[in-house]
Amino acid sequence: MRKTGYLHDMRYLLHDTGPYHPEMPERLIAIHNGIKDGGLLDHLTIIPASRADLKWIETVHEKSYIRRFEEMSFFQM
């Protein structure tokens, strides 16, 4: 039987978009805890996060946005 992939990495909790955005660390923690508490982790294939190639990021973000992010961040693309 195939397993469902679960892309999970604690680094996602660092993505703070502010208190009114639905993508917040508390939501990710709640989802993970629900999966774990439901006994589903053993039925999933954990997929660790990996750095996306710049070409993929450019398919969904303007280059000016990417440059602005790089300038304000300690992450380098």
Beta strands, then each sheet from edge to edge (+ up, - down):
strand 1: 4-7
strand 2: 44-47
sheet 1: 1+ 2+
end
